Amino acid sequence: MKQPVKTLRRLALCASAGAALLAWAPLAGAQPAWPAKPVKIVVPFAPGGTTDILARAVAPELSRAFGQQFIVENRAGAGGNVGADIVAKSPGDGYTLLMGTVGTHGINRALYDKLPYDPIKDFAPITLVAGVPNVMVMNADKARAMGIQSVADFVRYAKARPGKLNMASSGNGTSIHLAGELFKTMTGVYMTHIPYRGSGPALLDMVAGNMDVMFDNLPSSLPQIRAGKLKALAVTSAQRSVALPDVPTVEQAGGPALKGYEASSWFGLLAPTGTPPEIVSRIQQEVAKSLNSPAIKDKLVAQGAIPSGNTPAQFAQLIESEHRKWAEVVKASGAKVD
C-alpha cells in the first residue's frame, strides 16, 4: 500500500504546482498599462513654427493627464516627409505620435512622385488639434521701401519685376508653399520659391530682410506682426481672422483675379497604424478636454488658431477630403517635387 500512497502524494504535488503555474501565467504575460514610459510627439519641422507651437501646447496637458512625459522631438526635412516617415515606420504601441499637417497628410501625396509613406494606410488619425489661416507677410521695412501697402500694390510691383522677388516657405509641399503657388497661379505673378526646413528659420530671414514675402501660418508670424517687424497684407482664409480683424482676406484685397482664393492650414495628432484603438481614444479625449479648457483655448484663439479636438473618424474624413482638394491645387499650380 506504500507505493500507491507515494504516487498519490506525487500527483497531489504536481496538481498543486500546476495550479500555481496557471495562476501565475496571466500575470507573467500581462502588459504594463499604457503609458508605462515617456511618449514622443514628432514634429516634422524645425522649432518655432506653428506645428511646433501646437505640439508644445498639448504636450504638457497630456503629460499631466497620463502621468508620463510627452516629449516633443523636431525631425525636419523634405516638407515634413522625414518626420512623418519616422512615425509611419514606428511600432504601433502608443509611444510615438506625429503632429501631422495639411502638408504631410493632405498635399504631399500629390506633390511628390515618391512619397516614403502612405498618409492613409500608415497612420491612425487621433484628432485635429487646430486649423489656422495663413497670412501673407512682408518685411515691414522692405514693404515701406517698395511702396507696398496692400495685395494690389504687391501684385503691381511683382508683375513689373518678374522673378525679382523671393518667396520663403517652411518647405516644399507645405501649405505655406502651396498658398504662394496658388497666389502665383491666380495672379500671374512670378516669384522665386526659397524652401526652408520649417517656418522658424524662414521667419528669421524674413525679419532680417533677406526674404521678400511669405504665406506663413498665422500663429508663428503673429508676434512679429504685432512687434511691427512684419507687415500683414492679407489672410488666406475665406473669412477674416479674429486675431487680425483689420487685415483683409486675400480675396477681399486682391480684386477679381483672386476671387475664391483660400488656402488655410491644419494640424493634428496621428499614430502609426496598428496602435490599439483604446489608446487612440484616450489620447483624443484628453486632447479635446485640454482644448476646451479656457486657459488653452483662449491662448490658441489669441494666436490665430481655431481649436478642434474632433473624433478619430471625423479627422480621418478631413484627411480624405483634403487629399482631393489639394491634388487639384497642385495640378493647377504645376508645382512638383522630385
Protein Blocks (a to p, Z undefined) as FASTA:
>chain_A
ZZmmmmmmmmmmmmmmmmmmmmmmmmmmpccdddfbdcddddfbdehiaklmmmmmmmmm
mmmmnopacdddddeeehhlmmmmmmmmpccehpaccdddfklmmmmmmmpmbdcbdfkl
mpccfbdfbdcdddddddfklmmmnopabfklmmmmmmmmghkaccddfbehiaklmmmm
mmmmmnopacdddddebjklmmmmmmnopafbdcddfklmmmmmmnopaccfbdcbfbdc
fklmmbccfklmnojmlgoiacdddddddddehiafklmmmmmmmmmmmmmpmklmmmmm
mnopacehiafklmmmmmmmmmmmmmmmmmmnopacZZ
